[in-house]
């Protein structure tokens, strides 16, 4: 059995801002069937501390980046956890990264350097007799793990997963001392990045293996368009990089047993959920497809393109229901669209139950992201028989089979892809969607294909297990 310590800044269902949390929360159970014993190291945010039970103190630090810290072993939400109880760093209101006023915590570099420092320490010294063979860090928040291991004299093999390369964990070079970094590694082969310090760059250069969350995103990262200034680093480490597609929690997202919806096992049951969603969102009946969006509102997610292309859907009798929050300008623009058209409904904010009801009740789900490392909502759509309309990028390209004439002829299509990522191309995709919807037999096949498409963790867990086994050999 391979022993792995996962090092993450968030983990579903305890604390979540994005897909990283879903991966960190799902991997331990998925890997158990593959002979991997995984524990997860998390910061002691209030929600984590409140959920932790069967806790035991396994280490104490008098000065962890500015204050005392206790390392606790325990369980929460079915996960084996190691938690950093450091009130001066983590006992705060707000999100893991931002204060209640929406601004980043000014000491975020130190807060997550502490996560990496403890991860490296546990890699060497273990947790109450349990010694990991692999340290698996996630994104920039765990980026300094390989660097700290080097400074501490070496330890287990290291993996760094890139969930979103847009977030580099960068700060000014004057923090070298406060971050406990060896100044001799402030150079392009270390953690220096355009004159500053980058935790992600440190991990990309120092980890034994790199993974990212889809094969297409792995290839995209080597290009200036998607590499966010790190494409040269990725090309340099290309032999260490593997794209392993994310899965979804098939128990939490099961249309046949979902308590938030009217459960169904086939497309016959979607009708009742569609009627219920229309009633909840105040939408009238129409003969076109009901499209849904469940998303953070940002430029990355391409929702401005939806606003530009919206008439192509509405003119064909379609409807749009939106759940999300983020950019104030986009929020206001969607509110205005709903005010101007009775076939558009918008809810600003996030509601887990409503997200399930929207995906169950929609005919199609729109994911027009400009870049998308993996994406999960299109896979939720497939599972619930809600046809994805996606940009041809990242994990969206890897999880949806376009309804091309050849794919339709083979009976293999599961959704609609469009490229380039422009409003004009999205208009064409929405028009195509409405045409497919009017062809009852073709639409039924699309829905059935999606519902039978594998979207769980089995295949990806096997790939991770094989990677860990290779890295841990001889350690």
MIVEXTI-931376 format. One record per residue (C-alpha): residue number from 1; residue in three letters; x, y, z; chain. Coordinates in nm, 2 decimals. Each point is the difference from the previous one (the first is absolute). Layout:
REM residues N
- n  res  xx  yy  zz  chain
- NUM  Ala  X  Y  Z  A $
...
This chain:
REM residues 475
- n  res  xx  yy  zz  chain
- 1  Unk  0.00  0.00  0.00  A $
- 2  Unk  0.14  0.34  -0.10  A $
- 3  Unk  -0.02  0.27  0.26  A $
- 4  Unk  -0.08  0.35  -0.13  A $
- 5  Unk  -0.04  0.33  0.18  A $
- 6  Unk  -0.22  0.24  -0.20  A $
- 7  Unk  0.08  0.37  0.08  A $
- 8  Unk  -0.29  0.23  -0.09  A $
- 9  Unk  -0.13  0.34  0.09  A $
- 10  Unk  -0.37  -0.12  -0.03  A $
- 11  Unk  -0.19  -0.32  0.00  A $
- 12  Unk  -0.36  -0.08  -0.06  A $
- 13  Unk  -0.23  -0.02  0.18  A $
- 14  Unk  0.18  0.18  0.28  A $
- 15  Unk  0.11  0.31  -0.19  A $
- 16  Unk  -0.04  0.08  -0.37  A $
- 17  Unk  0.05  0.28  -0.24  A $
- 18  Unk  0.06  -0.20  -0.32  A $
- 19  Unk  0.09  -0.33  -0.17  A $
- 20  Unk  0.32  -0.05  0.21  A $
- 21  Unk  -0.22  -0.07  0.30  A $
- 22  Unk  -0.20  -0.26  -0.19  A $
- 23  Unk  0.32  -0.18  -0.11  A $
- 24  Unk  0.15  0.01  0.35  A $
- 25  Unk  -0.32  -0.13  0.15  A $
- 26  Unk  -0.07  -0.28  -0.25  A $
- 27  Unk  0.35  -0.14  -0.05  A $
- 28  Unk  0.05  -0.18  0.33  A $
- 29  Unk  -0.30  -0.23  -0.04  A $
- 30  Unk  0.06  -0.05  -0.37  A $
- 31  Unk  0.36  -0.10  0.07  A $
- 32  Unk  -0.08  -0.24  0.29  A $
- 33  Unk  -0.13  -0.25  -0.26  A $
- 34  Unk  0.34  0.03  -0.18  A $
- 35  Unk  0.21  -0.09  0.31  A $
- 36  Unk  0.09  0.36  0.09  A $
- 37  Unk  -0.03  0.12  0.36  A $
- 38  Unk  -0.05  0.38  -0.02  A $
- 39  Unk  -0.01  0.25  0.28  A $
- 40  Unk  -0.07  0.37  -0.06  A $
- 41  Unk  0.18  0.29  0.15  A $
- 42  Unk  -0.23  0.31  0.04  A $
- 43  Unk  0.03  0.34  0.17  A $
- 44  Unk  -0.21  0.03  0.31  A $
- 45  Unk  -0.27  0.23  -0.12  A $
- 46  Unk  -0.30  0.04  0.23  A $
- 47  Unk  -0.21  -0.24  -0.21  A $
- 48  Unk  0.27  -0.26  0.01  A $
- 49  Unk  0.06  0.03  0.37  A $
- 50  Unk  -0.37  -0.02  0.07  A $
- 51  Unk  -0.04  -0.32  -0.20  A $
- 52  Unk  0.32  -0.18  0.13  A $
- 53  Unk  -0.06  -0.29  0.24  A $
- 54  Unk  0.20  -0.28  0.15  A $
- 55  Unk  0.28  0.26  0.01  A $
- 56  Unk  0.35  -0.06  0.14  A $
- 57  Unk  0.29  0.24  0.02  A $
- 58  Unk  0.30  -0.14  -0.19  A $
- 59  Unk  0.23  0.30  -0.01  A $
- 60  Unk  0.04  0.35  0.14  A $
- 61  Unk  0.19  0.30  -0.14  A $
- 62  Unk  0.08  0.31  0.22  A $
- 63  Unk  0.04  0.22  -0.31  A $
- 64  Unk  -0.17  -0.09  -0.32  A $
- 65  Unk  0.03  0.31  -0.21  A $
- 66  Unk  -0.09  0.23  0.29  A $
- 67  Unk  -0.17  -0.20  0.27  A $
- 68  Unk  -0.05  -0.33  0.16  A $
- 69  Unk  -0.15  -0.30  -0.19  A $
- 70  Unk  -0.12  -0.34  0.10  A $
- 71  Unk  -0.02  -0.28  -0.26  A $
- 72  Unk  -0.31  -0.22  0.05  A $
- 73  Unk  -0.09  -0.34  -0.14  A $
- 74  Unk  -0.37  -0.08  -0.03  A $
- 75  Unk  -0.30  -0.07  -0.22  A $
- 76  Unk  -0.27  0.21  -0.16  A $
- 77  Unk  -0.25  -0.07  -0.28  A $
- 78  Unk  0.14  -0.35  -0.04  A $
- 79  Unk  0.36  0.13  -0.06  A $
- 80  Unk  0.32  -0.08  0.19  A $
- 81  Unk  0.13  0.35  0.07  A $
- 82  Unk  0.31  0.17  0.13  A $
- 83  Unk  -0.09  0.36  0.10  A $
- 84  Unk  0.22  0.30  0.08  A $
- 85  Unk  -0.16  0.17  0.30  A $
- 86  Unk  0.16  0.34  -0.04  A $
- 87  Unk  -0.25  0.26  0.11  A $
- 88  Unk  0.23  0.30  -0.10  A $
- 89  Unk  -0.01  -0.13  -0.35  A $
- 90  Unk  -0.34  -0.17  -0.06  A $
- 91  Unk  -0.25  0.09  0.27  A $
- 92  Unk  -0.17  0.27  -0.21  A $
- 93  Unk  -0.34  0.08  -0.15  A $
- 94  Unk  -0.03  0.01  -0.38  A $
- 95  Unk  0.12  -0.24  -0.26  A $
- 96  Unk  0.33  -0.19  0.02  A $
- 97  Unk  0.17  0.27  -0.20  A $
- 98  Unk  -0.21  0.32  0.05  A $
- 99  Unk  -0.12  0.21  0.28  A $
- 100  Unk  -0.38  0.07  0.03  A $
- 101  Unk  0.06  0.33  -0.20  A $
- 102  Unk  0.11  -0.21  -0.30  A $
- 103  Unk  0.37  0.09  0.02  A $
- 104  Unk  0.28  -0.25  0.02  A $
- 105  Unk  0.15  -0.05  0.34  A $
- 106  Unk  0.32  0.20  -0.01  A $
- 107  Unk  0.19  -0.29  0.17  A $
- 108  Unk  -0.12  -0.27  -0.25  A $
- 109  Unk  0.37  -0.07  -0.10  A $
- 110  Unk  0.08  -0.09  0.36  A $
- 111  Unk  -0.32  -0.18  0.07  A $
- 112  Unk  0.05  -0.25  -0.29  A $
- 113  Unk  0.38  -0.01  0.04  A $
- 114  Unk  -0.09  -0.14  0.34  A $
- 115  Unk  -0.21  -0.27  -0.17  A $
- 116  Unk  0.29  -0.10  -0.22  A $
- 117  Unk  0.25  0.02  0.30  A $
- 118  Unk  -0.21  -0.24  0.21  A $
- 119  Unk  -0.05  -0.23  -0.31  A $
- 120  Unk  0.37  -0.03  -0.04  A $
- 121  Unk  0.06  -0.05  0.37  A $
- 122  Unk  -0.26  -0.28  0.01  A $
- 123  Unk  0.15  -0.15  -0.31  A $
- 124  Unk  0.33  -0.05  0.19  A $
- 125  Unk  -0.13  -0.07  0.35  A $
- 126  Unk  -0.34  -0.16  -0.07  A $
- 127  Unk  -0.32  0.02  0.20  A $
- 128  Unk  0.00  -0.21  0.32  A $
- 129  Unk  0.19  -0.29  -0.16  A $
- 130  Unk  -0.16  0.04  -0.35  A $
- 131  Unk  0.26  0.10  -0.26  A $
- 132  Unk  -0.12  0.11  -0.34  A $
- 133  Unk  0.19  -0.13  -0.31  A $
- 134  Unk  -0.14  0.28  -0.22  A $
- 135  Unk  -0.09  0.36  0.07  A $
- 136  Unk  -0.28  0.12  -0.24  A $
- 137  Unk  -0.04  0.37  0.00  A $
- 138  Unk  -0.28  0.20  -0.17  A $
- 139  Unk  0.06  0.33  -0.17  A $
- 140  Unk  0.22  0.29  0.12  A $
- 141  Unk  -0.11  -0.03  0.36  A $
- 142  Unk  0.21  -0.32  0.02  A $
- 143  Unk  0.26  0.12  -0.24  A $
- 144  Unk  0.29  0.04  0.25  A $
- 145  Unk  -0.01  -0.36  0.11  A $
- 146  Unk  0.29  -0.12  -0.22  A $
- 147  Unk  0.20  0.31  0.09  A $
- 148  Unk  -0.05  -0.05  0.38  A $
- 149  Unk  0.08  -0.37  -0.03  A $
- 150  Unk  0.33  0.09  -0.17  A $
- 151  Unk  0.08  0.25  0.28  A $
- 152  Unk  -0.09  -0.26  0.26  A $
- 153  Unk  0.23  -0.26  -0.15  A $
- 154  Unk  -0.23  -0.20  -0.23  A $
- 155  Unk  -0.29  -0.23  0.04  A $
- 156  Unk  -0.28  -0.18  -0.20  A $
- 157  Unk  -0.08  0.03  -0.36  A $
- 158  Unk  -0.21  0.31  -0.09  A $
- 159  Unk  -0.29  0.06  -0.24  A $
- 160  Unk  -0.15  0.34  -0.08  A $
- 161  Unk  -0.34  0.02  -0.17  A $
- 162  Unk  -0.08  0.31  -0.20  A $
- 163  Unk  -0.37  0.07  0.03  A $
- 164  Unk  0.02  0.35  -0.14  A $
- 165  Unk  0.33  0.15  -0.11  A $
- 166  Unk  -0.15  0.35  0.00  A $
- 167  Unk  0.06  0.02  0.37  A $
- 168  Unk  0.38  0.00  0.05  A $
- 169  Unk  0.03  0.09  0.38  A $
- 170  Unk  0.23  0.29  -0.09  A $
- 171  Unk  0.14  0.26  0.25  A $
- 172  Unk  0.28  0.25  0.02  A $
- 173  Unk  0.37  -0.12  0.05  A $
- 174  Unk  0.02  0.18  0.33  A $
- 175  Unk  -0.19  -0.29  0.16  A $
- 176  Unk  0.28  -0.26  -0.05  A $
- 177  Unk  0.08  0.01  0.37  A $
- 178  Unk  -0.35  0.01  0.13  A $
- 179  Unk  -0.09  -0.30  -0.22  A $
- 180  Unk  0.31  -0.19  0.14  A $
- 181  Unk  0.13  -0.05  -0.35  A $
- 182  Unk  0.37  -0.07  -0.08  A $
- 183  Unk  0.11  0.32  -0.19  A $
- 184  Unk  0.24  -0.20  -0.21  A $
- 185  Unk  -0.30  -0.14  -0.19  A $
- 186  Unk  -0.13  0.34  -0.10  A $
- 187  Unk  0.08  -0.06  -0.37  A $
- 188  Unk  -0.18  -0.12  -0.31  A $
- 189  Unk  0.07  -0.37  0.08  A $
- 190  Unk  -0.16  0.05  0.34  A $
- 191  Unk  -0.29  0.22  0.13  A $
- 192  Unk  0.09  0.33  -0.18  A $
- 193  Unk  -0.28  0.11  -0.24  A $
- 194  Unk  0.04  0.33  -0.19  A $
- 195  Unk  0.20  0.15  0.28  A $
- 196  Unk  -0.24  -0.12  0.28  A $
- 197  Unk  -0.07  -0.31  0.20  A $
- 198  Unk  -0.24  -0.26  -0.13  A $
- 199  Unk  -0.11  -0.30  0.20  A $
- 200  Unk  -0.14  -0.17  -0.31  A $
- 201  Unk  0.32  0.05  -0.19  A $
- 202  Unk  0.19  -0.15  0.29  A $
- 203  Unk  -0.22  -0.31  -0.01  A $
- 204  Unk  0.01  -0.03  -0.38  A $
- 205  Unk  0.38  0.00  0.01  A $
- 206  Unk  0.05  -0.21  0.31  A $
- 207  Unk  -0.26  -0.27  0.00  A $
- 208  Unk  0.09  -0.35  -0.12  A $
- 209  Unk  -0.32  -0.03  -0.20  A $
- 210  Unk  -0.26  0.25  -0.13  A $
- 211  Unk  -0.36  -0.07  -0.08  A $
- 212  Unk  -0.28  0.21  -0.12  A $
- 213  Unk  -0.37  -0.07  -0.02  A $
- 214  Unk  -0.05  -0.09  -0.37  A $
- 215  Unk  0.22  -0.12  -0.29  A $
- 216  Unk  -0.10  0.30  -0.22  A $
- 217  Unk  0.08  0.25  0.27  A $
- 218  Unk  0.34  -0.17  0.04  A $
- 219  Unk  0.07  0.08  -0.36  A $
- 220  Unk  -0.15  0.35  0.02  A $
- 221  Unk  0.23  0.09  0.29  A $
- 222  Unk  0.30  -0.02  -0.23  A $
- 223  Unk  -0.14  0.29  -0.21  A $
- 224  Unk  0.03  0.37  0.07  A $
- 225  Unk  -0.38  0.04  -0.04  A $
- 226  Unk  -0.07  -0.23  0.30  A $
- 227  Unk  0.33  -0.02  0.19  A $
- 228  Unk  -0.04  0.34  0.18  A $
- 229  Unk  0.37  0.07  -0.03  A $
- 230  Unk  0.10  -0.35  0.12  A $
- 231  Unk  -0.02  -0.17  -0.34  A $
- 232  Unk  0.38  -0.01  -0.02  A $
- 233  Unk  0.02  -0.17  0.34  A $
- 234  Unk  -0.26  -0.26  -0.11  A $
- 235  Unk  0.18  -0.07  -0.32  A $
- 236  Unk  0.32  -0.04  0.20  A $
- 237  Unk  -0.17  -0.26  0.23  A $
- 238  Unk  -0.22  -0.16  -0.27  A $
- 239  Unk  0.14  -0.35  0.07  A $
- 240  Unk  -0.12  0.03  0.36  A $
- 241  Unk  -0.35  0.12  -0.10  A $
- 242  Unk  -0.31  -0.23  -0.02  A $
- 243  Unk  -0.36  0.11  -0.07  A $
- 244  Unk  -0.24  -0.21  0.22  A $
- 245  Unk  -0.36  0.09  -0.05  A $
- 246  Unk  -0.20  0.09  0.31  A $
- 247  Unk  -0.31  -0.20  0.08  A $
- 248  Unk  -0.31  0.09  0.20  A $
- 249  Unk  -0.15  -0.14  0.31  A $
- 250  Unk  -0.26  -0.24  -0.15  A $
- 251  Unk  -0.17  -0.04  0.33  A $
- 252  Unk  -0.06  0.37  0.07  A $
- 253  Unk  -0.10  0.04  -0.37  A $
- 254  Unk  -0.24  -0.29  -0.06  A $
- 255  Unk  -0.32  0.09  -0.17  A $
- 256  Unk  -0.16  -0.32  0.13  A $
- 257  Unk  0.06  0.08  0.37  A $
- 258  Unk  0.05  0.38  0.02  A $
- 259  Unk  -0.21  0.14  0.29  A $
- 260  Unk  0.00  0.35  -0.15  A $
- 261  Unk  -0.20  -0.11  -0.31  A $
- 262  Unk  -0.27  -0.23  -0.12  A $
- 263  Unk  0.22  -0.31  -0.05  A $
- 264  Unk  0.01  -0.17  -0.34  A $
- 265  Unk  0.20  -0.26  -0.18  A $
- 266  Unk  -0.08  0.09  -0.36  A $
- 267  Unk  -0.10  0.30  -0.20  A $
- 268  Unk  -0.37  -0.07  0.06  A $
- 269  Unk  0.05  0.14  0.35  A $
- 270  Unk  0.15  0.32  -0.11  A $
- 271  Unk  -0.34  0.14  -0.10  A $
- 272  Unk  -0.12  0.04  0.36  A $
- 273  Unk  0.33  0.17  0.10  A $
- 274  Unk  -0.02  0.24  -0.30  A $
- 275  Unk  -0.36  0.10  0.09  A $
- 276  Unk  0.11  0.05  0.37  A $
- 277  Unk  0.30  0.21  -0.10  A $
- 278  Unk  -0.21  0.22  -0.23  A $
- 279  Unk  -0.24  0.06  0.28  A $
- 280  Unk  0.28  0.08  0.25  A $
- 281  Unk  0.17  0.24  -0.24  A $
- 282  Unk  -0.32  0.16  -0.13  A $
- 283  Unk  0.04  -0.11  -0.36  A $
- 284  Unk  -0.30  -0.06  -0.23  A $
- 285  Unk  -0.04  -0.31  -0.21  A $
- 286  Unk  0.16  0.00  -0.35  A $
- 287  Unk  0.08  -0.25  -0.26  A $
- 288  Unk  0.38  0.06  -0.01  A $
- 289  Unk  0.28  -0.14  0.23  A $
- 290  Unk  0.04  0.14  0.35  A $
- 291  Unk  0.37  0.07  0.04  A $
- 292  Unk  0.17  0.05  0.34  A $
- 293  Unk  0.32  0.15  0.12  A $
- 294  Unk  0.14  -0.07  0.35  A $
- 295  Unk  0.33  0.19  0.02  A $
- 296  Unk  0.23  0.25  0.15  A $
- 297  Unk  -0.06  0.32  -0.20  A $
- 298  Unk  0.34  0.10  -0.15  A $
- 299  Unk  0.17  0.07  -0.32  A $
- 300  Unk  0.16  -0.34  0.01  A $
- 301  Unk  -0.34  -0.17  0.00  A $
- 302  Unk  -0.10  0.18  -0.32  A $
- 303  Unk  -0.34  0.11  0.13  A $
- 304  Unk  0.03  0.34  -0.18  A $
- 305  Unk  -0.02  -0.21  -0.32  A $
- 306  Unk  -0.33  -0.15  0.11  A $
- 307  Unk  -0.14  0.35  0.03  A $
- 308  Unk  0.12  0.08  -0.35  A $
- 309  Unk  -0.14  -0.32  -0.15  A $
- 310  Unk  -0.32  -0.02  0.21  A $
- 311  Unk  -0.24  0.10  -0.28  A $
- 312  Unk  0.11  -0.31  -0.20  A $
- 313  Unk  -0.16  -0.21  0.27  A $
- 314  Unk  -0.30  0.21  0.07  A $
- 315  Unk  -0.09  0.05  -0.37  A $
- 316  Unk  -0.02  -0.38  -0.03  A $
- 317  Unk  -0.24  -0.03  0.30  A $
- 318  Unk  0.26  -0.08  0.25  A $
- 319  Unk  0.04  0.12  0.36  A $
- 320  Unk  0.28  0.07  0.24  A $
- 321  Unk  0.02  -0.04  0.38  A $
- 322  Unk  0.32  0.12  0.18  A $
- 323  Unk  0.14  -0.06  0.34  A $
- 324  Unk  0.33  0.17  0.10  A $
- 325  Unk  0.19  0.30  0.13  A $
- 326  Unk  0.32  0.18  -0.05  A $
- 327  Unk  0.08  0.29  -0.22  A $
- 328  Unk  -0.25  0.28  0.09  A $
- 329  Unk  -0.02  0.11  -0.36  A $
- 330  Unk  -0.11  -0.35  -0.12  A $
- 331  Unk  -0.24  -0.03  0.29  A $
- 332  Unk  -0.17  0.32  -0.10  A $
- 333  Unk  0.00  -0.09  -0.37  A $
- 334  Unk  -0.18  -0.33  0.07  A $
- 335  Unk  -0.25  0.17  0.23  A $
- 336  Unk  -0.07  0.24  -0.28  A $
- 337  Unk  -0.04  -0.28  -0.25  A $
- 338  Unk  -0.26  -0.16  0.23  A $
- 339  Unk  -0.18  0.33  0.05  A $
- 340  Unk  -0.03  0.04  -0.38  A $
- 341  Unk  -0.11  -0.35  -0.09  A $
- 342  Unk  -0.24  -0.24  0.18  A $
- 343  Unk  0.19  -0.30  -0.13  A $
- 344  Unk  0.31  0.09  0.20  A $
- 345  Unk  0.03  -0.06  0.37  A $
- 346  Unk  0.29  0.08  0.23  A $
- 347  Unk  0.10  -0.08  0.36  A $
- 348  Unk  0.30  0.18  0.12  A $
- 349  Unk  0.19  -0.19  0.27  A $
- 350  Unk  0.06  -0.37  0.06  A $
- 351  Unk  -0.25  -0.26  0.12  A $
- 352  Unk  0.11  -0.36  0.00  A $
- 353  Unk  -0.35  -0.14  -0.02  A $
- 354  Unk  -0.10  0.23  -0.28  A $
- 355  Unk  0.31  -0.09  -0.19  A $
- 356  Unk  -0.12  -0.37  0.00  A $
- 357  Unk  -0.36  0.10  -0.09  A $
- 358  Unk  0.13  0.21  -0.29  A $
- 359  Unk  0.22  -0.27  -0.14  A $
- 360  Unk  -0.28  -0.26  0.04  A $
- 361  Unk  -0.27  0.23  -0.15  A $
- 362  Unk  0.20  0.15  -0.29  A $
- 363  Unk  0.01  -0.14  -0.35  A $
- 364  Unk  0.35  0.13  -0.06  A $
- 365  Unk  0.28  0.15  0.21  A $
- 366  Unk  0.22  0.27  -0.14  A $
- 367  Unk  0.38  0.01  0.08  A $
- 368  Unk  0.16  0.25  -0.24  A $
- 369  Unk  0.33  0.04  0.19  A $
- 370  Unk  0.29  0.17  -0.17  A $
- 371  Unk  0.22  -0.24  0.18  A $
- 372  Unk  -0.11  -0.29  0.23  A $
- 373  Unk  0.27  -0.23  0.15  A $
- 374  Unk  -0.26  -0.27  0.05  A $
- 375  Unk  -0.35  0.12  0.09  A $
- 376  Unk  -0.26  -0.19  0.20  A $
- 377  Unk  -0.33  0.15  -0.09  A $
- 378  Unk  0.01  -0.16  -0.35  A $
- 379  Unk  0.04  -0.34  0.16  A $
- 380  Unk  -0.28  0.07  0.24  A $
- 381  Unk  -0.21  0.08  -0.31  A $
- 382  Unk  0.10  -0.33  -0.17  A $
- 383  Unk  -0.09  -0.20  0.32  A $
- 384  Unk  -0.34  0.17  0.01  A $
- 385  Unk  -0.08  -0.02  -0.37  A $
- 386  Unk  0.04  0.38  -0.04  A $
- 387  Unk  0.18  0.05  -0.33  A $
- 388  Unk  0.32  0.20  0.03  A $
- 389  Unk  0.08  0.29  -0.24  A $
- 390  Unk  0.37  0.06  0.06  A $
- 391  Unk  0.30  0.19  -0.14  A $
- 392  Unk  0.27  -0.22  -0.16  A $
- 393  Unk  0.26  0.04  0.27  A $
- 394  Unk  0.16  -0.19  0.29  A $
- 395  Unk  -0.21  -0.26  0.18  A $
- 396  Unk  -0.31  0.11  -0.20  A $
- 397  Unk  0.16  -0.14  -0.31  A $
- 398  Unk  0.09  -0.32  0.18  A $
- 399  Unk  -0.34  -0.08  0.15  A $
- 400  Unk  -0.26  0.10  -0.27  A $
- 401  Unk  -0.03  -0.18  -0.33  A $
- 402  Unk  -0.12  0.26  -0.26  A $
- 403  Unk  -0.32  -0.06  -0.19  A $
- 404  Unk  0.18  -0.01  -0.33  A $
- 405  Unk  -0.16  -0.18  -0.29  A $
- 406  Unk  0.25  -0.29  0.05  A $
- 407  Unk  -0.06  -0.03  0.37  A $
- 408  Unk  -0.38  0.02  -0.05  A $
- 409  Unk  0.02  -0.27  -0.26  A $
- 410  Unk  0.19  -0.22  0.24  A $
- 411  Unk  -0.24  0.07  0.28  A $
- 412  Unk  0.29  0.13  0.21  A $
- 413  Unk  -0.07  0.38  0.05  A $
- 414  Unk  -0.06  0.14  0.35  A $
- 415  Unk  -0.01  0.37  -0.06  A $
- 416  Unk  0.09  0.31  -0.21  A $
- 417  Unk  0.35  0.15  -0.02  A $
- 418  Unk  0.09  0.33  -0.15  A $
- 419  Unk  0.32  0.17  -0.11  A $
- 420  Unk  0.14  0.26  0.00  A $
- 421  Unk  -0.12  0.13  0.33  A $
- 422  Unk  -0.19  0.30  -0.14  A $
- 423  Unk  -0.36  0.13  0.01  A $
- 424  Unk  -0.04  -0.09  -0.36  A $
- 425  Unk  0.10  -0.36  0.05  A $
- 426  Unk  -0.22  -0.03  0.30  A $
- 427  Unk  -0.30  0.14  -0.20  A $
- 428  Unk  0.06  -0.29  -0.25  A $
- 429  Unk  0.02  -0.25  0.28  A $
- 430  Unk  -0.33  0.12  0.15  A $
- 431  Unk  -0.17  -0.01  -0.34  A $
- 432  Unk  0.14  -0.35  -0.04  A $
- 433  Unk  -0.13  -0.10  0.34  A $
- 434  Unk  -0.35  0.12  -0.08  A $
- 435  Unk  0.00  -0.20  -0.33  A $
- 436  Unk  0.11  -0.31  0.19  A $
- 437  Unk  -0.27  0.06  0.26  A $
- 438  Unk  -0.27  0.00  -0.26  A $
- 439  Unk  0.11  -0.34  -0.13  A $
- 440  Unk  -0.15  -0.21  0.27  A $
- 441  Unk  0.18  -0.33  -0.08  A $
- 442  Unk  0.34  0.17  -0.03  A $
- 443  Unk  -0.06  0.19  0.32  A $
- 444  Unk  -0.10  -0.31  0.19  A $
- 445  Unk  0.32  -0.17  -0.11  A $
- 446  Unk  0.22  0.30  0.11  A $
- 447  Unk  -0.17  -0.01  0.35  A $
- 448  Unk  0.04  -0.38  0.03  A $
- 449  Unk  0.36  0.01  -0.11  A $
- 450  Unk  0.08  0.26  0.26  A $
- 451  Unk  -0.17  -0.19  0.28  A $
- 452  Unk  0.20  -0.31  -0.08  A $
- 453  Unk  0.33  0.18  -0.05  A $
- 454  Unk  0.26  -0.08  0.28  A $
- 455  Unk  0.07  0.31  0.21  A $
- 456  Unk  0.12  -0.16  0.33  A $
- 457  Unk  0.35  -0.03  0.14  A $
- 458  Unk  0.08  -0.37  -0.08  A $
- 459  Unk  0.22  0.05  -0.30  A $
- 460  Unk  0.17  0.32  0.14  A $
- 461  Unk  0.06  -0.18  0.34  A $
- 462  Unk  0.18  -0.28  -0.18  A $
- 463  Unk  0.23  0.26  -0.18  A $
- 464  Unk  0.08  0.17  0.33  A $
- 465  Unk  0.07  -0.33  0.17  A $
- 466  Unk  0.24  -0.10  -0.27  A $
- 467  Unk  0.18  0.33  0.02  A $
- 468  Unk  0.04  -0.03  0.38  A $
- 469  Unk  0.12  -0.35  -0.03  A $
- 470  Unk  0.27  0.10  -0.25  A $
- 471  Unk  0.11  0.29  0.21  A $
- 472  Unk  0.01  -0.19  0.33  A $
- 473  Unk  0.21  -0.29  -0.13  A $
- 474  Unk  0.31  -0.02  0.20  A $
- 475  Unk  -0.10  0.27  0.25  A $
